[in-house]
Amino acid sequence: MARIRYFLERGVFNSSSRSLDAIQLFLNACELGNQSSEDYYAVDAAYIWGLLNSGETYGMEFESARLCRKAS
């Protein structure tokens, strides 16, 4: 759980100035939340990721994007 929260907090910190970095951090948190059955954090990360992402994947692999959408 600590790594998930780390990715979430780093994503929030970077969201205003470095949104592409923040998107990857939220995606990491979402994937890790899904893998470890931490649904609350996975959904939280997926929600914020979706707000920043606006439907584009910015070159991230399809499977990661699918997992994040699945969580929300």
PyMOL CGO cylinders between C-alpha atoms (Angstrom):
from pymol import cmd
from pymol.cgo import CYLINDER

trace = [
    CYLINDER, 0.00, 0.00, 0.00, 2.88, 2.40, 0.68, 0.3, 1, 1, 1, 1, 1, 1,
    CYLINDER, 2.88, 2.40, 0.68, 4.06, 2.27, -2.94, 0.3, 1, 1, 1, 1, 1, 1,
    CYLINDER, 4.06, 2.27, -2.94, 0.53, 3.00, -4.19, 0.3, 1, 1, 1, 1, 1, 1,
    CYLINDER, 0.53, 3.00, -4.19, 0.25, 6.04, -1.93, 0.3, 1, 1, 1, 1, 1, 1,
    CYLINDER, 0.25, 6.04, -1.93, 3.72, 7.14, -3.02, 0.3, 1, 1, 1, 1, 1, 1,
    CYLINDER, 3.72, 7.14, -3.02, 2.65, 7.12, -6.69, 0.3, 1, 1, 1, 1, 1, 1,
    CYLINDER, 2.65, 7.12, -6.69, -0.58, 8.95, -5.85, 0.3, 1, 1, 1, 1, 1, 1,
    CYLINDER, -0.58, 8.95, -5.85, 1.18, 11.66, -3.86, 0.3, 1, 1, 1, 1, 1, 1,
    CYLINDER, 1.18, 11.66, -3.86, 3.90, 12.14, -6.48, 0.3, 1, 1, 1, 1, 1, 1,
    CYLINDER, 3.90, 12.14, -6.48, 1.19, 12.33, -9.15, 0.3, 1, 1, 1, 1, 1, 1,
    CYLINDER, 1.19, 12.33, -9.15, -0.69, 15.03, -7.27, 0.3, 1, 1, 1, 1, 1, 1,
    CYLINDER, -0.69, 15.03, -7.27, 2.54, 16.96, -6.75, 0.3, 1, 1, 1, 1, 1, 1,
    CYLINDER, 2.54, 16.96, -6.75, 3.37, 16.80, -10.49, 0.3, 1, 1, 1, 1, 1, 1,
    CYLINDER, 3.37, 16.80, -10.49, -0.15, 17.23, -11.85, 0.3, 1, 1, 1, 1, 1, 1,
    CYLINDER, -0.15, 17.23, -11.85, -0.04, 20.98, -12.38, 0.3, 1, 1, 1, 1, 1, 1,
    CYLINDER, -0.04, 20.98, -12.38, 3.46, 21.45, -13.75, 0.3, 1, 1, 1, 1, 1, 1,
    CYLINDER, 3.46, 21.45, -13.75, 4.37, 18.07, -15.28, 0.3, 1, 1, 1, 1, 1, 1,
    CYLINDER, 4.37, 18.07, -15.28, 1.11, 16.45, -16.30, 0.3, 1, 1, 1, 1, 1, 1,
    CYLINDER, 1.11, 16.45, -16.30, 2.68, 13.75, -18.50, 0.3, 1, 1, 1, 1, 1, 1,
    CYLINDER, 2.68, 13.75, -18.50, 4.78, 12.57, -15.58, 0.3, 1, 1, 1, 1, 1, 1,
    CYLINDER, 4.78, 12.57, -15.58, 1.73, 12.70, -13.33, 0.3, 1, 1, 1, 1, 1, 1,
    CYLINDER, 1.73, 12.70, -13.33, -0.29, 10.57, -15.76, 0.3, 1, 1, 1, 1, 1, 1,
    CYLINDER, -0.29, 10.57, -15.76, 2.34, 7.84, -15.62, 0.3, 1, 1, 1, 1, 1, 1,
    CYLINDER, 2.34, 7.84, -15.62, 2.45, 7.99, -11.81, 0.3, 1, 1, 1, 1, 1, 1,
    CYLINDER, 2.45, 7.99, -11.81, -1.34, 7.65, -11.54, 0.3, 1, 1, 1, 1, 1, 1,
    CYLINDER, -1.34, 7.65, -11.54, -1.25, 4.79, -14.02, 0.3, 1, 1, 1, 1, 1, 1,
    CYLINDER, -1.25, 4.79, -14.02, 1.42, 3.06, -11.90, 0.3, 1, 1, 1, 1, 1, 1,
    CYLINDER, 1.42, 3.06, -11.90, -0.73, 3.53, -8.78, 0.3, 1, 1, 1, 1, 1, 1,
    CYLINDER, -0.73, 3.53, -8.78, -3.78, 2.15, -10.58, 0.3, 1, 1, 1, 1, 1, 1,
    CYLINDER, -3.78, 2.15, -10.58, -1.97, -0.93, -11.83, 0.3, 1, 1, 1, 1, 1, 1,
    CYLINDER, -1.97, -0.93, -11.83, -0.40, -1.62, -8.45, 0.3, 1, 1, 1, 1, 1, 1,
    CYLINDER, -0.40, -1.62, -8.45, -3.77, -1.14, -6.75, 0.3, 1, 1, 1, 1, 1, 1,
    CYLINDER, -3.77, -1.14, -6.75, -5.36, -3.64, -9.13, 0.3, 1, 1, 1, 1, 1, 1,
    CYLINDER, -5.36, -3.64, -9.13, -2.57, -6.16, -8.63, 0.3, 1, 1, 1, 1, 1, 1,
    CYLINDER, -2.57, -6.16, -8.63, -2.73, -5.95, -4.84, 0.3, 1, 1, 1, 1, 1, 1,
    CYLINDER, -2.73, -5.95, -4.84, -6.56, -5.76, -4.57, 0.3, 1, 1, 1, 1, 1, 1,
    CYLINDER, -6.56, -5.76, -4.57, -6.41, -2.27, -3.07, 0.3, 1, 1, 1, 1, 1, 1,
    CYLINDER, -6.41, -2.27, -3.07, -9.59, -1.20, -4.87, 0.3, 1, 1, 1, 1, 1, 1,
    CYLINDER, -9.59, -1.20, -4.87, -9.97, 2.15, -3.13, 0.3, 1, 1, 1, 1, 1, 1,
    CYLINDER, -9.97, 2.15, -3.13, -6.57, 3.33, -4.32, 0.3, 1, 1, 1, 1, 1, 1,
    CYLINDER, -6.57, 3.33, -4.32, -6.97, 1.81, -7.78, 0.3, 1, 1, 1, 1, 1, 1,
    CYLINDER, -6.97, 1.81, -7.78, -10.24, 3.67, -8.31, 0.3, 1, 1, 1, 1, 1, 1,
    CYLINDER, -10.24, 3.67, -8.31, -8.79, 6.89, -6.91, 0.3, 1, 1, 1, 1, 1, 1,
    CYLINDER, -8.79, 6.89, -6.91, -5.82, 6.67, -9.28, 0.3, 1, 1, 1, 1, 1, 1,
    CYLINDER, -5.82, 6.67, -9.28, -8.05, 5.73, -12.24, 0.3, 1, 1, 1, 1, 1, 1,
    CYLINDER, -8.05, 5.73, -12.24, -10.31, 8.71, -11.59, 0.3, 1, 1, 1, 1, 1, 1,
    CYLINDER, -10.31, 8.71, -11.59, -7.48, 11.25, -11.46, 0.3, 1, 1, 1, 1, 1, 1,
    CYLINDER, -7.48, 11.25, -11.46, -5.70, 9.54, -14.36, 0.3, 1, 1, 1, 1, 1, 1,
    CYLINDER, -5.70, 9.54, -14.36, -8.87, 9.89, -16.43, 0.3, 1, 1, 1, 1, 1, 1,
    CYLINDER, -8.87, 9.89, -16.43, -9.16, 13.59, -15.62, 0.3, 1, 1, 1, 1, 1, 1,
    CYLINDER, -9.16, 13.59, -15.62, -5.58, 14.26, -16.69, 0.3, 1, 1, 1, 1, 1, 1,
    CYLINDER, -5.58, 14.26, -16.69, -5.55, 11.88, -19.62, 0.3, 1, 1, 1, 1, 1, 1,
    CYLINDER, -5.55, 11.88, -19.62, -8.62, 13.21, -21.47, 0.3, 1, 1, 1, 1, 1, 1,
    CYLINDER, -8.62, 13.21, -21.47, -8.96, 9.98, -23.45, 0.3, 1, 1, 1, 1, 1, 1,
    CYLINDER, -8.96, 9.98, -23.45, -5.46, 9.93, -24.92, 0.3, 1, 1, 1, 1, 1, 1,
    CYLINDER, -5.46, 9.93, -24.92, -2.78, 7.50, -23.80, 0.3, 1, 1, 1, 1, 1, 1,
    CYLINDER, -2.78, 7.50, -23.80, 0.29, 9.64, -24.63, 0.3, 1, 1, 1, 1, 1, 1,
    CYLINDER, 0.29, 9.64, -24.63, 2.15, 6.57, -25.87, 0.3, 1, 1, 1, 1, 1, 1,
    CYLINDER, 2.15, 6.57, -25.87, 1.44, 4.33, -22.88, 0.3, 1, 1, 1, 1, 1, 1,
    CYLINDER, 1.44, 4.33, -22.88, 0.77, 0.71, -23.68, 0.3, 1, 1, 1, 1, 1, 1,
    CYLINDER, 0.77, 0.71, -23.68, -2.85, -0.30, -24.27, 0.3, 1, 1, 1, 1, 1, 1,
    CYLINDER, -2.85, -0.30, -24.27, -2.95, -2.93, -21.54, 0.3, 1, 1, 1, 1, 1, 1,
    CYLINDER, -2.95, -2.93, -21.54, -2.06, -0.44, -18.81, 0.3, 1, 1, 1, 1, 1, 1,
    CYLINDER, -2.06, -0.44, -18.81, -4.75, 1.95, -19.96, 0.3, 1, 1, 1, 1, 1, 1,
    CYLINDER, -4.75, 1.95, -19.96, -7.28, -0.90, -20.04, 0.3, 1, 1, 1, 1, 1, 1,
    CYLINDER, -7.28, -0.90, -20.04, -6.46, -1.90, -16.47, 0.3, 1, 1, 1, 1, 1, 1,
    CYLINDER, -6.46, -1.90, -16.47, -6.86, 1.63, -15.25, 0.3, 1, 1, 1, 1, 1, 1,
    CYLINDER, -6.86, 1.63, -15.25, -10.23, 2.05, -16.97, 0.3, 1, 1, 1, 1, 1, 1,
    CYLINDER, -10.23, 2.05, -16.97, -11.36, -1.28, -15.53, 0.3, 1, 1, 1, 1, 1, 1,
    CYLINDER, -11.36, -1.28, -15.53, -10.79, 0.02, -12.02, 0.3, 1, 1, 1, 1, 1, 1,
    CYLINDER, -10.79, 0.02, -12.02, -13.06, 3.03, -12.40, 0.3, 1, 1, 1, 1, 1, 1,
]
cmd.load_cgo(trace, "trace")
